[in-house]
Amino acid sequence: MFQLAVLYQYHTKDKTEAENWYRKSIEQYEQQAGKGNILAMYTLGIKYKIGNGVKQNSTKAKEWYQKACEAGFEVACQSYEALK
């Protein structure tokens, strides 16, 4: 599902569909591994930060960065801190 999200993100004009697949990837990973797909979480943070396929929203960007950070993704921690 994550790879499908990436395909929508970079190879189609439908950027909103990419967000749907990133979310599905997170949910699928949560069911299988007990935590979400941290790369998908981080990518959603980026999307919201720059407004790529979604309305730009720094609050939502921080929320996704924080989730990825709490899951152990150090780059997301740095991105979260940069938005404070």
Summary of the structure (lengths in Angstrom):
residues: 84
radius of gyration: 12.0
end to end distance: 30.7
largest distance: 32.5
contacts: 271
relative contact order: 0.15
helix: 77%
strand: 0%
